[in-house]
Amino acid sequence: MHSKKPRTLEMYEWYVRNLQKVFAGVLLSQIHIGHFLEYQRQRRLEAGASCVNHELNTLAQILKTAELWDLIEKH
């Protein structure tokens, strides 16, 4: 496994905390492109585009690890 720097891990934890505010209770297998679009729309009211993109990239990485990204990737 590739080791990550402490600051990188800290940022991933921050991204996941923000994602959990919206996705708590949602199974990974239930997440679809509509969730991404709505998260992006809502989150951009509070955070900049770069932050939102980092958060959604983190979610994409989680879905890839769970082998659930293929259904969303095509969008």
PDB file of N, CA, C, O and CB in Angstrom:
ATOM      1  N   MET A   1       0.842  -1.190   0.000  1.00  0.00           N
ATOM      2  CA  MET A   1       0.000   0.000   0.000  1.00  0.00           C
ATOM      3  C   MET A   1       0.883   1.248   0.000  1.00  0.00           C
ATOM      4  O   MET A   1       1.905   1.307   0.683  1.00  0.00           O
ATOM      5  CB  MET A   1      -0.956   0.002   1.225  1.00  0.00           C
ATOM      6  N   HIS A   2       0.478   2.204  -0.754  1.00  0.00           N
ATOM      7  CA  HIS A   2       1.208   3.471  -0.854  1.00  0.00           C
ATOM      8  C   HIS A   2       0.929   4.303   0.394  1.00  0.00           C
ATOM      9  O   HIS A   2      -0.227   4.558   0.734  1.00  0.00           O
ATOM     10  CB  HIS A   2       0.804   4.255  -2.145  1.00  0.00           C
ATOM     11  N   SER A   3       1.991   4.724   1.071  1.00  0.00           N
ATOM     12  CA  SER A   3       1.775   5.541   2.271  1.00  0.00           C
ATOM     13  C   SER A   3       1.569   6.993   1.873  1.00  0.00           C
ATOM     14  O   SER A   3       2.215   7.492   0.951  1.00  0.00           O
ATOM     15  CB  SER A   3       2.970   5.413   3.253  1.00  0.00           C
ATOM     16  N   LYS A   4       0.690   7.648   2.556  1.00  0.00           N
ATOM     17  CA  LYS A   4       0.365   9.040   2.269  1.00  0.00           C
ATOM     18  C   LYS A   4       0.936   9.924   3.373  1.00  0.00           C
ATOM     19  O   LYS A   4       1.097   9.498   4.516  1.00  0.00           O
ATOM     20  CB  LYS A   4      -1.172   9.240   2.140  1.00  0.00           C
ATOM     21  N   LYS A   5       1.230  11.146   3.006  1.00  0.00           N
ATOM     22  CA  LYS A   5       1.749  12.105   3.971  1.00  0.00           C
ATOM     23  C   LYS A   5       0.659  12.472   4.968  1.00  0.00           C
ATOM     24  O   LYS A   5      -0.526  12.420   4.638  1.00  0.00           O
ATOM     25  CB  LYS A   5       2.282  13.365   3.261  1.00  0.00           C
ATOM     26  N   PRO A   6       1.052  12.845   6.191  1.00  0.00           N
ATOM     27  CA  PRO A   6       0.067  13.199   7.217  1.00  0.00           C
ATOM     28  C   PRO A   6      -0.922  14.274   6.761  1.00  0.00           C
ATOM     29  O   PRO A   6      -2.112  14.182   7.060  1.00  0.00           O
ATOM     30  CB  PRO A   6       0.778  13.671   8.461  1.00  0.00           C
ATOM     31  N   ARG A   7      -0.449  15.278   6.050  1.00  0.00           N
ATOM     32  CA  ARG A   7      -1.341  16.358   5.597  1.00  0.00           C
ATOM     33  C   ARG A   7      -2.371  15.828   4.593  1.00  0.00           C
ATOM     34  O   ARG A   7      -3.528  16.250   4.604  1.00  0.00           O
ATOM     35  CB  ARG A   7      -0.518  17.507   4.958  1.00  0.00           C
ATOM     36  N   THR A   8      -1.948  14.909   3.733  1.00  0.00           N
ATOM     37  CA  THR A   8      -2.865  14.308   2.767  1.00  0.00           C
ATOM     38  C   THR A   8      -3.960  13.537   3.492  1.00  0.00           C
ATOM     39  O   THR A   8      -5.139  13.649   3.155  1.00  0.00           O
ATOM     40  CB  THR A   8      -2.105  13.381   1.798  1.00  0.00           C
ATOM     41  N   LEU A   9      -3.562  12.756   4.487  1.00  0.00           N
ATOM     42  CA  LEU A   9      -4.547  11.995   5.268  1.00  0.00           C
ATOM     43  C   LEU A   9      -5.506  12.927   6.001  1.00  0.00           C
ATOM     44  O   LEU A   9      -6.704  12.659   6.085  1.00  0.00           O
ATOM     45  CB  LEU A   9      -3.838  11.075   6.274  1.00  0.00           C
ATOM     46  N   GLU A  10      -4.975  14.007   6.523  1.00  0.00           N
ATOM     47  CA  GLU A  10      -5.803  14.995   7.216  1.00  0.00           C
ATOM     48  C   GLU A  10      -6.850  15.576   6.265  1.00  0.00           C
ATOM     49  O   GLU A  10      -8.008  15.750   6.643  1.00  0.00           O
ATOM     50  CB  GLU A  10      -4.925  16.124   7.802  1.00  0.00           C
ATOM     51  N   MET A  11      -6.445  15.872   5.043  1.00  0.00           N
ATOM     52  CA  MET A  11      -7.376  16.435   4.066  1.00  0.00           C
ATOM     53  C   MET A  11      -8.440  15.405   3.661  1.00  0.00           C
ATOM     54  O   MET A  11      -9.619  15.738   3.545  1.00  0.00           O
ATOM     55  CB  MET A  11      -6.610  16.926   2.824  1.00  0.00           C
ATOM     56  N   TYR A  12      -8.014  14.154   3.445  1.00  0.00           N
ATOM     57  CA  TYR A  12      -8.995  13.104   3.139  1.00  0.00           C
ATOM     58  C   TYR A  12     -10.018  12.988   4.254  1.00  0.00           C
ATOM     59  O   TYR A  12     -11.211  12.855   3.981  1.00  0.00           O
ATOM     60  CB  TYR A  12      -8.296  11.751   2.921  1.00  0.00           C
ATOM     61  N   GLU A  13      -9.579  13.035   5.498  1.00  0.00           N
ATOM     62  CA  GLU A  13     -10.504  12.963   6.634  1.00  0.00           C
ATOM     63  C   GLU A  13     -11.485  14.127   6.598  1.00  0.00           C
ATOM     64  O   GLU A  13     -12.667  13.954   6.895  1.00  0.00           O
ATOM     65  CB  GLU A  13      -9.731  12.961   7.968  1.00  0.00           C
ATOM     66  N   TRP A  14     -11.006  15.300   6.239  1.00  0.00           N
ATOM     67  CA  TRP A  14     -11.873  16.478   6.164  1.00  0.00           C
ATOM     68  C   TRP A  14     -12.893  16.313   5.040  1.00  0.00           C
ATOM     69  O   TRP A  14     -14.071  16.625   5.216  1.00  0.00           O
ATOM     70  CB  TRP A  14     -11.036  17.760   5.945  1.00  0.00           C
ATOM     71  N   TYR A  15     -12.436  15.818   3.872  1.00  0.00           N
ATOM     72  CA  TYR A  15     -13.356  15.592   2.757  1.00  0.00           C
ATOM     73  C   TYR A  15     -14.434  14.585   3.140  1.00  0.00           C
ATOM     74  O   TYR A  15     -15.614  14.789   2.852  1.00  0.00           O
ATOM     75  CB  TYR A  15     -12.590  15.102   1.519  1.00  0.00           C
ATOM     76  N   VAL A  16     -14.024  13.499   3.789  1.00  0.00           N
ATOM     77  CA  VAL A  16     -14.975  12.459   4.187  1.00  0.00           C
ATOM     78  C   VAL A  16     -15.974  12.997   5.209  1.00  0.00           C
ATOM     79  O   VAL A  16     -17.158  12.666   5.140  1.00  0.00           O
ATOM     80  CB  VAL A  16     -14.230  11.242   4.764  1.00  0.00           C
ATOM     81  N   ARG A  17     -15.524  13.813   6.146  1.00  0.00           N
ATOM     82  CA  ARG A  17     -16.456  14.406   7.125  1.00  0.00           C
ATOM     83  C   ARG A  17     -17.518  15.233   6.403  1.00  0.00           C
ATOM     84  O   ARG A  17     -18.697  15.163   6.753  1.00  0.00           O
ATOM     85  CB  ARG A  17     -15.691  15.293   8.153  1.00  0.00           C
ATOM     86  N   ASN A  18     -17.115  16.011   5.404  1.00  0.00           N
ATOM     87  CA  ASN A  18     -18.085  16.808   4.648  1.00  0.00           C
ATOM     88  C   ASN A  18     -19.032  15.922   3.856  1.00  0.00           C
ATOM     89  O   ASN A  18     -20.229  16.202   3.788  1.00  0.00           O
ATOM     90  CB  ASN A  18     -17.367  17.772   3.707  1.00  0.00           C
ATOM     91  N   LEU A  19     -18.516  14.864   3.261  1.00  0.00           N
ATOM     92  CA  LEU A  19     -19.360  13.934   2.514  1.00  0.00           C
ATOM     93  C   LEU A  19     -20.354  13.229   3.438  1.00  0.00           C
ATOM     94  O   LEU A  19     -21.503  13.000   3.060  1.00  0.00           O
ATOM     95  CB  LEU A  19     -18.493  12.900   1.782  1.00  0.00           C
ATOM     96  N   GLN A  20     -19.912  12.889   4.639  1.00  0.00           N
ATOM     97  CA  GLN A  20     -20.782  12.187   5.584  1.00  0.00           C
ATOM     98  C   GLN A  20     -21.993  13.017   5.990  1.00  0.00           C
ATOM     99  O   GLN A  20     -23.047  12.465   6.305  1.00  0.00           O
ATOM    100  CB  GLN A  20     -19.999  11.801   6.817  1.00  0.00           C
ATOM    101  N   LYS A  21     -21.851  14.324   5.983  1.00  0.00           N
ATOM    102  CA  LYS A  21     -22.982  15.184   6.337  1.00  0.00           C
ATOM    103  C   LYS A  21     -24.154  14.972   5.389  1.00  0.00           C
ATOM    104  O   LYS A  21     -25.310  15.134   5.783  1.00  0.00           O
ATOM    105  CB  LYS A  21     -22.559  16.653   6.323  1.00  0.00           C
ATOM    106  N   VAL A  22     -23.868  14.617   4.159  1.00  0.00           N
ATOM    107  CA  VAL A  22     -24.904  14.430   3.141  1.00  0.00           C
ATOM    108  C   VAL A  22     -25.214  12.954   2.918  1.00  0.00           C
ATOM    109  O   VAL A  22     -26.374  12.591   2.721  1.00  0.00           O
ATOM    110  CB  VAL A  22     -24.473  15.073   1.825  1.00  0.00           C
ATOM    111  N   PHE A  23     -24.207  12.111   2.945  1.00  0.00           N
ATOM    112  CA  PHE A  23     -24.375  10.714   2.554  1.00  0.00           C
ATOM    113  C   PHE A  23     -24.523   9.742   3.720  1.00  0.00           C
ATOM    114  O   PHE A  23     -24.594   8.532   3.502  1.00  0.00           O
ATOM    115  CB  PHE A  23     -23.219  10.297   1.726  1.00  0.00           C
ATOM    116  N   ALA A  24     -24.570  10.240   4.938  1.00  0.00           N
ATOM    117  CA  ALA A  24     -24.757   9.345   6.082  1.00  0.00           C
ATOM    118  C   ALA A  24     -26.059   8.567   5.897  1.00  0.00           C
ATOM    119  O   ALA A  24     -27.105   9.158   5.628  1.00  0.00           O
ATOM    120  CB  ALA A  24     -24.774  10.146   7.425  1.00  0.00           C
ATOM    121  N   GLY A  25     -25.995   7.277   6.038  1.00  0.00           N
ATOM    122  CA  GLY A  25     -27.180   6.436   5.897  1.00  0.00           C
ATOM    123  C   GLY A  25     -27.457   5.980   4.472  1.00  0.00           C
ATOM    124  O   GLY A  25     -28.362   5.175   4.250  1.00  0.00           O
ATOM    125  N   VAL A  26     -26.692   6.481   3.500  1.00  0.00           N
ATOM    126  CA  VAL A  26     -26.851   6.060   2.106  1.00  0.00           C
ATOM    127  C   VAL A  26     -25.826   4.971   1.815  1.00  0.00           C
ATOM    128  O   VAL A  26     -24.630   5.158   2.043  1.00  0.00           O
ATOM    129  CB  VAL A  26     -26.683   7.269   1.119  1.00  0.00           C
ATOM    130  N   LEU A  27     -26.292   3.844   1.315  1.00  0.00           N
ATOM    131  CA  LEU A  27     -25.369   2.778   0.952  1.00  0.00           C
ATOM    132  C   LEU A  27     -24.564   3.186  -0.278  1.00  0.00           C
ATOM    133  O   LEU A  27     -25.080   3.866  -1.165  1.00  0.00           O
ATOM    134  CB  LEU A  27     -26.130   1.459   0.691  1.00  0.00           C
ATOM    135  N   LEU A  28     -23.317   2.776  -0.328  1.00  0.00           N
ATOM    136  CA  LEU A  28     -22.494   3.095  -1.494  1.00  0.00           C
ATOM    137  C   LEU A  28     -23.163   2.632  -2.784  1.00  0.00           C
ATOM    138  O   LEU A  28     -23.088   3.313  -3.807  1.00  0.00           O
ATOM    139  CB  LEU A  28     -21.112   2.454  -1.362  1.00  0.00           C
ATOM    140  N   SER A  29     -23.809   1.489  -2.733  1.00  0.00           N
ATOM    141  CA  SER A  29     -24.459   0.935  -3.929  1.00  0.00           C
ATOM    142  C   SER A  29     -25.668   1.759  -4.376  1.00  0.00           C
ATOM    143  O   SER A  29     -26.158   1.569  -5.489  1.00  0.00           O
ATOM    144  CB  SER A  29     -24.891  -0.497  -3.664  1.00  0.00           C
ATOM    145  N   GLN A  30     -26.149   2.655  -3.543  1.00  0.00           N
ATOM    146  CA  GLN A  30     -27.300   3.499  -3.883  1.00  0.00           C
ATOM    147  C   GLN A  30     -26.895   4.830  -4.505  1.00  0.00           C
ATOM    148  O   GLN A  30     -27.747   5.543  -5.035  1.00  0.00           O
ATOM    149  CB  GLN A  30     -28.130   3.756  -2.648  1.00  0.00           C
ATOM    150  N   ILE A  31     -25.635   5.170  -4.452  1.00  0.00           N
ATOM    151  CA  ILE A  31     -25.172   6.466  -4.947  1.00  0.00           C
ATOM    152  C   ILE A  31     -25.169   6.460  -6.472  1.00  0.00           C
ATOM    153  O   ILE A  31     -24.667   5.528  -7.100  1.00  0.00           O
ATOM    154  CB  ILE A  31     -23.759   6.795  -4.399  1.00  0.00           C
ATOM    155  N   HIS A  32     -25.735   7.514  -7.058  1.00  0.00           N
ATOM    156  CA  HIS A  32     -25.799   7.635  -8.515  1.00  0.00           C
ATOM    157  C   HIS A  32     -25.402   9.046  -8.933  1.00  0.00           C
ATOM    158  O   HIS A  32     -25.123   9.893  -8.084  1.00  0.00           O
ATOM    159  CB  HIS A  32     -27.220   7.293  -9.037  1.00  0.00           C
ATOM    160  N   ILE A  33     -25.376   9.296 -10.230  1.00  0.00           N
ATOM    161  CA  ILE A  33     -24.923  10.575 -10.756  1.00  0.00           C
ATOM    162  C   ILE A  33     -25.745  11.743 -10.213  1.00  0.00           C
ATOM    163  O   ILE A  33     -25.219  12.841 -10.034  1.00  0.00           O
ATOM    164  CB  ILE A  33     -24.984  10.561 -12.271  1.00  0.00           C
ATOM    165  N   GLY A  34     -27.011  11.515  -9.953  1.00  0.00           N
ATOM    166  CA  GLY A  34     -27.858  12.559  -9.384  1.00  0.00           C
ATOM    167  C   GLY A  34     -27.341  13.038  -8.034  1.00  0.00           C
ATOM    168  O   GLY A  34     -27.414  14.226  -7.722  1.00  0.00           O
ATOM    169  N   HIS A  35     -26.820  12.118  -7.239  1.00  0.00           N
ATOM    170  CA  HIS A  35     -26.231  12.489  -5.952  1.00  0.00           C
ATOM    171  C   HIS A  35     -25.029  13.412  -6.160  1.00  0.00           C
ATOM    172  O   HIS A  35     -24.868  14.410  -5.456  1.00  0.00           O
ATOM    173  CB  HIS A  35     -25.809  11.227  -5.165  1.00  0.00           C
ATOM    174  N   PHE A  36     -24.190  13.063  -7.137  1.00  0.00           N
ATOM    175  CA  PHE A  36     -23.016  13.888  -7.422  1.00  0.00           C
ATOM    176  C   PHE A  36     -23.430  15.298  -7.827  1.00  0.00           C
ATOM    177  O   PHE A  36     -22.888  16.283  -7.325  1.00  0.00           O
ATOM    178  CB  PHE A  36     -22.165  13.250  -8.528  1.00  0.00           C
ATOM    179  N   LEU A  37     -24.391  15.382  -8.735  1.00  0.00           N
ATOM    180  CA  LEU A  37     -24.820  16.685  -9.238  1.00  0.00           C
ATOM    181  C   LEU A  37     -25.464  17.533  -8.144  1.00  0.00           C
ATOM    182  O   LEU A  37     -25.202  18.733  -8.049  1.00  0.00           O
ATOM    183  CB  LEU A  37     -25.795  16.504 -10.393  1.00  0.00           C
ATOM    184  N   GLU A  38     -26.297  16.917  -7.325  1.00  0.00           N
ATOM    185  CA  GLU A  38     -26.955  17.652  -6.241  1.00  0.00           C
ATOM    186  C   GLU A  38     -25.953  18.074  -5.173  1.00  0.00           C
ATOM    187  O   GLU A  38     -26.027  19.188  -4.653  1.00  0.00           O
ATOM    188  CB  GLU A  38     -28.061  16.798  -5.611  1.00  0.00           C
ATOM    189  N   TYR A  39     -25.010  17.181  -4.844  1.00  0.00           N
ATOM    190  CA  TYR A  39     -23.972  17.529  -3.874  1.00  0.00           C
ATOM    191  C   TYR A  39     -23.187  18.730  -4.383  1.00  0.00           C
ATOM    192  O   TYR A  39     -22.929  19.677  -3.640  1.00  0.00           O
ATOM    193  CB  TYR A  39     -23.024  16.324  -3.616  1.00  0.00           C
ATOM    194  N   GLN A  40     -22.814  18.682  -5.646  1.00  0.00           N
ATOM    195  CA  GLN A  40     -22.054  19.766  -6.246  1.00  0.00           C
ATOM    196  C   GLN A  40     -22.833  21.081  -6.175  1.00  0.00           C
ATOM    197  O   GLN A  40     -22.280  22.121  -5.819  1.00  0.00           O
ATOM    198  CB  GLN A  40     -21.706  19.430  -7.700  1.00  0.00           C
ATOM    199  N   ARG A  41     -24.094  21.024  -6.511  1.00  0.00           N
ATOM    200  CA  ARG A  41     -24.933  22.227  -6.506  1.00  0.00           C
ATOM    201  C   ARG A  41     -25.060  22.812  -5.101  1.00  0.00           C
ATOM    202  O   ARG A  41     -24.870  24.013  -4.905  1.00  0.00           O
ATOM    203  CB  ARG A  41     -26.325  21.908  -7.067  1.00  0.00           C
ATOM    204  N   GLN A  42     -25.378  21.972  -4.133  1.00  0.00           N
ATOM    205  CA  GLN A  42     -25.567  22.422  -2.754  1.00  0.00           C
ATOM    206  C   GLN A  42     -24.256  22.867  -2.101  1.00  0.00           C
ATOM    207  O   GLN A  42     -24.198  23.904  -1.440  1.00  0.00           O
ATOM    208  CB  GLN A  42     -26.197  21.312  -1.932  1.00  0.00           C
ATOM    209  N   ARG A  43     -23.230  22.081  -2.293  1.00  0.00           N
ATOM    210  CA  ARG A  43     -21.960  22.355  -1.608  1.00  0.00           C
ATOM    211  C   ARG A  43     -21.308  23.626  -2.120  1.00  0.00           C
ATOM    212  O   ARG A  43     -20.615  24.312  -1.369  1.00  0.00           O
ATOM    213  CB  ARG A  43     -21.002  21.185  -1.778  1.00  0.00           C
ATOM    214  N   ARG A  44     -21.522  23.947  -3.384  1.00  0.00           N
ATOM    215  CA  ARG A  44     -20.909  25.164  -3.943  1.00  0.00           C
ATOM    216  C   ARG A  44     -21.510  26.437  -3.350  1.00  0.00           C
ATOM    217  O   ARG A  44     -20.972  27.526  -3.550  1.00  0.00           O
ATOM    218  CB  ARG A  44     -21.071  25.184  -5.462  1.00  0.00           C
ATOM    219  N   LEU A  45     -22.612  26.310  -2.627  1.00  0.00           N
ATOM    220  CA  LEU A  45     -23.158  27.455  -1.907  1.00  0.00           C
ATOM    221  C   LEU A  45     -22.300  27.795  -0.692  1.00  0.00           C
ATOM    222  O   LEU A  45     -22.335  28.920  -0.193  1.00  0.00           O
ATOM    223  CB  LEU A  45     -24.602  27.174  -1.475  1.00  0.00           C
ATOM    224  N   GLU A  46     -21.529  26.815  -0.220  1.00  0.00           N
ATOM    225  CA  GLU A  46     -20.725  26.973   0.995  1.00  0.00           C
ATOM    226  C   GLU A  46     -19.215  26.940   0.741  1.00  0.00           C
ATOM    227  O   GLU A  46     -18.446  27.514   1.512  1.00  0.00           O
ATOM    228  CB  GLU A  46     -21.084  25.893   1.976  1.00  0.00           C
ATOM    229  N   ALA A  47     -18.792  26.276  -0.328  1.00  0.00           N
ATOM    230  CA  ALA A  47     -17.361  26.056  -0.548  1.00  0.00           C
ATOM    231  C   ALA A  47     -17.008  26.330  -2.008  1.00  0.00           C
ATOM    232  O   ALA A  47     -17.875  26.333  -2.882  1.00  0.00           O
ATOM    233  CB  ALA A  47     -16.961  24.611  -0.157  1.00  0.00           C
ATOM    234  N   GLY A  48     -15.742  26.556  -2.249  1.00  0.00           N
ATOM    235  CA  GLY A  48     -15.268  26.814  -3.594  1.00  0.00           C
ATOM    236  C   GLY A  48     -15.259  25.561  -4.455  1.00  0.00           C
ATOM    237  O   GLY A  48     -15.349  24.438  -3.958  1.00  0.00           O
ATOM    238  N   ALA A  49     -15.149  25.782  -5.750  1.00  0.00           N
ATOM    239  CA  ALA A  49     -15.189  24.685  -6.713  1.00  0.00           C
ATOM    240  C   ALA A  49     -14.083  23.662  -6.467  1.00  0.00           C
ATOM    241  O   ALA A  49     -14.320  22.460  -6.583  1.00  0.00           O
ATOM    242  CB  ALA A  49     -15.077  25.231  -8.124  1.00  0.00           C
ATOM    243  N   SER A  50     -12.892  24.118  -6.134  1.00  0.00           N
ATOM    244  CA  SER A  50     -11.784  23.202  -5.909  1.00  0.00           C
ATOM    245  C   SER A  50     -12.073  22.259  -4.742  1.00  0.00           C
ATOM    246  O   SER A  50     -11.816  21.058  -4.829  1.00  0.00           O
ATOM    247  CB  SER A  50     -10.499  23.983  -5.650  1.00  0.00           C
ATOM    248  N   CYS A  51     -12.598  22.797  -3.670  1.00  0.00           N
ATOM    249  CA  CYS A  51     -12.936  21.988  -2.495  1.00  0.00           C
ATOM    250  C   CYS A  51     -14.002  20.952  -2.849  1.00  0.00           C
ATOM    251  O   CYS A  51     -13.876  19.778  -2.502  1.00  0.00           O
ATOM    252  CB  CYS A  51     -13.428  22.890  -1.338  1.00  0.00           C
ATOM    253  N   VAL A  52     -15.042  21.392  -3.536  1.00  0.00           N
ATOM    254  CA  VAL A  52     -16.127  20.483  -3.926  1.00  0.00           C
ATOM    255  C   VAL A  52     -15.581  19.380  -4.826  1.00  0.00           C
ATOM    256  O   VAL A  52     -15.932  18.211  -4.660  1.00  0.00           O
ATOM    257  CB  VAL A  52     -17.263  21.255  -4.648  1.00  0.00           C
ATOM    258  N   ASN A  53     -14.734  19.743  -5.768  1.00  0.00           N
ATOM    259  CA  ASN A  53     -14.158  18.741  -6.663  1.00  0.00           C
ATOM    260  C   ASN A  53     -13.287  17.742  -5.915  1.00  0.00           C
ATOM    261  O   ASN A  53     -13.302  16.552  -6.229  1.00  0.00           O
ATOM    262  CB  ASN A  53     -13.344  19.418  -7.748  1.00  0.00           C
ATOM    263  N   HIS A  54     -12.530  18.211  -4.933  1.00  0.00           N
ATOM    264  CA  HIS A  54     -11.720  17.295  -4.122  1.00  0.00           C
ATOM    265  C   HIS A  54     -12.615  16.329  -3.339  1.00  0.00           C
ATOM    266  O   HIS A  54     -12.316  15.139  -3.237  1.00  0.00           O
ATOM    267  CB  HIS A  54     -10.814  18.088  -3.152  1.00  0.00           C
ATOM    268  N   GLU A  55     -13.694  16.844  -2.799  1.00  0.00           N
ATOM    269  CA  GLU A  55     -14.618  15.989  -2.043  1.00  0.00           C
ATOM    270  C   GLU A  55     -15.241  14.933  -2.948  1.00  0.00           C
ATOM    271  O   GLU A  55     -15.313  13.761  -2.579  1.00  0.00           O
ATOM    272  CB  GLU A  55     -15.722  16.837  -1.383  1.00  0.00           C
ATOM    273  N   LEU A  56     -15.690  15.342  -4.124  1.00  0.00           N
ATOM    274  CA  LEU A  56     -16.315  14.379  -5.036  1.00  0.00           C
ATOM    275  C   LEU A  56     -15.287  13.403  -5.597  1.00  0.00           C
ATOM    276  O   LEU A  56     -15.618  12.247  -5.863  1.00  0.00           O
ATOM    277  CB  LEU A  56     -17.023  15.110  -6.183  1.00  0.00           C
ATOM    278  N   ASN A  57     -14.060  13.843  -5.778  1.00  0.00           N
ATOM    279  CA  ASN A  57     -13.009  12.925  -6.200  1.00  0.00           C
ATOM    280  C   ASN A  57     -12.756  11.875  -5.124  1.00  0.00           C
ATOM    281  O   ASN A  57     -12.512  10.708  -5.432  1.00  0.00           O
ATOM    282  CB  ASN A  57     -11.714  13.693  -6.515  1.00  0.00           C
ATOM    283  N   THR A  58     -12.814  12.288  -3.872  1.00  0.00           N
ATOM    284  CA  THR A  58     -12.663  11.343  -2.763  1.00  0.00           C
ATOM    285  C   THR A  58     -13.776  10.313  -2.795  1.00  0.00           C
ATOM    286  O   THR A  58     -13.527   9.119  -2.627  1.00  0.00           O
ATOM    287  CB  THR A  58     -12.659  12.080  -1.413  1.00  0.00           C
ATOM    288  N   LEU A  59     -15.011  10.769  -3.012  1.00  0.00           N
ATOM    289  CA  LEU A  59     -16.141   9.840  -3.113  1.00  0.00           C
ATOM    290  C   LEU A  59     -15.948   8.892  -4.293  1.00  0.00           C
ATOM    291  O   LEU A  59     -16.224   7.697  -4.183  1.00  0.00           O
ATOM    292  CB  LEU A  59     -17.470  10.613  -3.261  1.00  0.00           C
ATOM    293  N   ALA A  60     -15.479   9.415  -5.411  1.00  0.00           N
ATOM    294  CA  ALA A  60     -15.223   8.570  -6.585  1.00  0.00           C
ATOM    295  C   ALA A  60     -14.179   7.497  -6.261  1.00  0.00           C
ATOM    296  O   ALA A  60     -14.326   6.345  -6.671  1.00  0.00           O
ATOM    297  CB  ALA A  60     -14.749   9.433  -7.779  1.00  0.00           C
ATOM    298  N   GLN A  61     -13.134   7.871  -5.532  1.00  0.00           N
ATOM    299  CA  GLN A  61     -12.103   6.903  -5.152  1.00  0.00           C
ATOM    300  C   GLN A  61     -12.683   5.811  -4.260  1.00  0.00           C
ATOM    301  O   GLN A  61     -12.329   4.639  -4.390  1.00  0.00           O
ATOM    302  CB  GLN A  61     -10.942   7.609  -4.435  1.00  0.00           C
ATOM    303  N   ILE A  62     -13.571   6.200  -3.358  1.00  0.00           N
ATOM    304  CA  ILE A  62     -14.216   5.226  -2.477  1.00  0.00           C
ATOM    305  C   ILE A  62     -15.067   4.268  -3.308  1.00  0.00           C
ATOM    306  O   ILE A  62     -15.034   3.056  -3.098  1.00  0.00           O
ATOM    307  CB  ILE A  62     -15.086   5.941  -1.403  1.00  0.00           C
ATOM    308  N   LEU A  63     -15.830   4.820  -4.252  1.00  0.00           N
ATOM    309  CA  LEU A  63     -16.675   3.982  -5.108  1.00  0.00           C
ATOM    310  C   LEU A  63     -15.836   3.070  -6.002  1.00  0.00           C
ATOM    311  O   LEU A  63     -16.227   1.932  -6.260  1.00  0.00           O
ATOM    312  CB  LEU A  63     -17.592   4.857  -5.971  1.00  0.00           C
ATOM    313  N   LYS A  64     -14.693   3.554  -6.477  1.00  0.00           N
ATOM    314  CA  LYS A  64     -13.799   2.715  -7.285  1.00  0.00           C
ATOM    315  C   LYS A  64     -13.289   1.544  -6.461  1.00  0.00           C
ATOM    316  O   LYS A  64     -13.242   0.410  -6.937  1.00  0.00           O
ATOM    317  CB  LYS A  64     -12.614   3.541  -7.829  1.00  0.00           C
ATOM    318  N   THR A  65     -12.908   1.831  -5.221  1.00  0.00           N
ATOM    319  CA  THR A  65     -12.416   0.773  -4.332  1.00  0.00           C
ATOM    320  C   THR A  65     -13.489  -0.280  -4.085  1.00  0.00           C
ATOM    321  O   THR A  65     -13.189  -1.467  -3.961  1.00  0.00           O
ATOM    322  CB  THR A  65     -11.950   1.367  -2.999  1.00  0.00           C
ATOM    323  N   ALA A  66     -14.739   0.164  -4.014  1.00  0.00           N
ATOM    324  CA  ALA A  66     -15.869  -0.746  -3.792  1.00  0.00           C
ATOM    325  C   ALA A  66     -16.373  -1.356  -5.103  1.00  0.00           C
ATOM    326  O   ALA A  66     -17.356  -2.098  -5.111  1.00  0.00           O
ATOM    327  CB  ALA A  66     -17.014  -0.005  -3.092  1.00  0.00           C
ATOM    328  N   GLU A  67     -15.691  -1.038  -6.215  1.00  0.00           N
ATOM    329  CA  GLU A  67     -16.067  -1.510  -7.548  1.00  0.00           C
ATOM    330  C   GLU A  67     -17.482  -1.097  -7.936  1.00  0.00           C
ATOM    331  O   GLU A  67     -18.225  -1.873  -8.536  1.00  0.00           O
ATOM    332  CB  GLU A  67     -15.943  -3.014  -7.617  1.00  0.00           C
ATOM    333  N   LEU A  68     -17.846   0.142  -7.582  1.00  0.00           N
ATOM    334  CA  LEU A  68     -19.167   0.685  -7.890  1.00  0.00           C
ATOM    335  C   LEU A  68     -19.100   1.933  -8.768  1.00  0.00           C
ATOM    336  O   LEU A  68     -20.120   2.576  -9.015  1.00  0.00           O
ATOM    337  CB  LEU A  68     -19.900   1.006  -6.608  1.00  0.00           C
ATOM    338  N   TRP A  69     -17.914   2.272  -9.232  1.00  0.00           N
ATOM    339  CA  TRP A  69     -17.729   3.505  -9.984  1.00  0.00           C
ATOM    340  C   TRP A  69     -18.196   3.388 -11.435  1.00  0.00           C
ATOM    341  O   TRP A  69     -18.593   4.393 -12.026  1.00  0.00           O
ATOM    342  CB  TRP A  69     -16.277   3.909  -9.949  1.00  0.00           C
ATOM    343  N   ASP A  70     -18.162   2.218 -12.014  1.00  0.00           N
ATOM    344  CA  ASP A  70     -18.470   2.025 -13.437  1.00  0.00           C
ATOM    345  C   ASP A  70     -19.820   2.619 -13.845  1.00  0.00           C
ATOM    346  O   ASP A  70     -19.947   3.158 -14.944  1.00  0.00           O
ATOM    347  CB  ASP A  70     -18.455   0.548 -13.767  1.00  0.00           C
ATOM    348  N   LEU A  71     -20.811   2.527 -12.987  1.00  0.00           N
ATOM    349  CA  LEU A  71     -22.145   3.009 -13.329  1.00  0.00           C
ATOM    350  C   LEU A  71     -22.213   4.537 -13.384  1.00  0.00           C
ATOM    351  O   LEU A  71     -23.048   5.097 -14.093  1.00  0.00           O
ATOM    352  CB  LEU A  71     -23.156   2.486 -12.325  1.00  0.00           C
ATOM    353  N   ILE A  72     -21.347   5.198 -12.648  1.00  0.00           N
ATOM    354  CA  ILE A  72     -21.340   6.667 -12.589  1.00  0.00           C
ATOM    355  C   ILE A  72     -20.336   7.241 -13.575  1.00  0.00           C
ATOM    356  O   ILE A  72     -20.567   8.307 -14.145  1.00  0.00           O
ATOM    357  CB  ILE A  72     -21.015   7.153 -11.165  1.00  0.00           C
ATOM    358  N   GLU A  73     -19.238   6.552 -13.780  1.00  0.00           N
ATOM    359  CA  GLU A  73     -18.128   7.065 -14.578  1.00  0.00           C
ATOM    360  C   GLU A  73     -18.555   7.506 -15.975  1.00  0.00           C
ATOM    361  O   GLU A  73     -18.041   8.497 -16.492  1.00  0.00           O
ATOM    362  CB  GLU A  73     -17.055   6.016 -14.689  1.00  0.00           C
ATOM    363  N   LYS A  74     -19.476   6.794 -16.582  1.00  0.00           N
ATOM    364  CA  LYS A  74     -19.874   7.115 -17.946  1.00  0.00           C
ATOM    365  C   LYS A  74     -20.582   8.469 -18.056  1.00  0.00           C
ATOM    366  O   LYS A  74     -20.731   9.002 -19.156  1.00  0.00           O
ATOM    367  CB  LYS A  74     -20.773   6.029 -18.478  1.00  0.00           C
ATOM    368  N   HIS A  75     -21.015   9.023 -16.928  1.00  0.00           N
ATOM    369  CA  HIS A  75     -21.693  10.314 -16.934  1.00  0.00           C
ATOM    370  C   HIS A  75     -20.682  11.424 -16.746  1.00  0.00           C
ATOM    371  O   HIS A  75     -21.052  12.598 -16.721  1.00  0.00           O
ATOM    372  CB  HIS A  75     -22.769  10.376 -15.840  1.00  0.00           C
TER     373      HIS A  75
END
